[in-house]
Amino acid sequence: MSNRVVNILVPVVSIIIGLIVGAIVMVVSGYDPVLGYTALWNGIFGDSYSIGNTIRQITPYILSGLAVAFAFRTGLFNIGVEGQLLMGWLAAAYVGYAFELPRFIHLPLALLAAAAAGAFWAFIVGFLKAKFSVHEVIASIMLNYTALHITNAVIRNLSDGSFKTPTVLESATLRMPWLREITDNSSLHLGIIVALLMVFVMWFILEKTTRGYELKSVGFNKDAAEYAGMNVKKNIILAMTISGVFAGLAGAMEALGTFQNASIKAGFSGIGFDGIAVALLGANTPLGVVFGASLFGSLKYGALNMPNEAGIPEEIVAIIIALIIFFVASGYIIRLGLQKFGKKKEGQ
């Protein structure tokens, strides 16, 4: 069995095992798994409204997954995507309402502001690692909390007592009337196009550019890369900065598409942390991230229908998602089993 086939089968088998074990959990808890999964399916694909909102849910997961995956591919662990996302969220919301510009200027400017804010927050992590050998996990975790409190303080000053910024102007919104019409007034917006474009951008940088080759080389072996004449410190900073661009854009999806503003938060949104699971599900590849985000976003949104239609609490769905992630994280065991099965089959 070829490595490519195994790489495809590992997440598929992980998902199937996760769903099976999830069904067992439902049975043990006294719920009907058939009704549960039917409700989950209807919550995702039941009508145009559900489909629209499912795609909207998937959109920021694609970008947060890309942020984590890009860092992984370059030998870094960007656990600070959540903070970078919050900074991008605030930047996009501010530019979205504070300036009156033509749409063809205003919307791209708001997106660029979000990308720049996320990039700057990730740049700090890369700079600390490259110049002072501060581990990126420690630095990015601390900056997550810093971002949360800074954005809350800024929003409190910008708000009119409603604990949120003013709504972004029509010239900066990602929402389109025709998208709402074809999806029965769902919150689907143009962000999915931005997300898919970024999937292409990540693939192009890593696979088709000299700089992408250097970034991957530094991630594989810093000493060998330095011996070959590559600037390791510069590439570490650049890798984290590019990762932050994707994270900042994930925040823009929420600011300009889903919520149309930025509000004070009691805690993290979770999208940045979920991006780690998305990247794992997608094996850190651009296309894989799309599939991982699609699964994760679909489960997250479809779960909302399970309590209403099947009387199954959302906690059960959280368990199912956790099981899927667990089995994906245990992919080595599944991979080993598939390889042994393939060898046994070839021997016959």
Helices and strands as residue ranges (DSSP letters): H 3-28, H 33-45, H 48-73, H 81-98, H 103-132, H 136-158, G 170-172, H 177-182, H 191-208, H 210-220, H 222-227, H 232-253, I 254-258, H 271-281, H 286-302, G 303-305, H 306-310, H 314-329, H 331-347
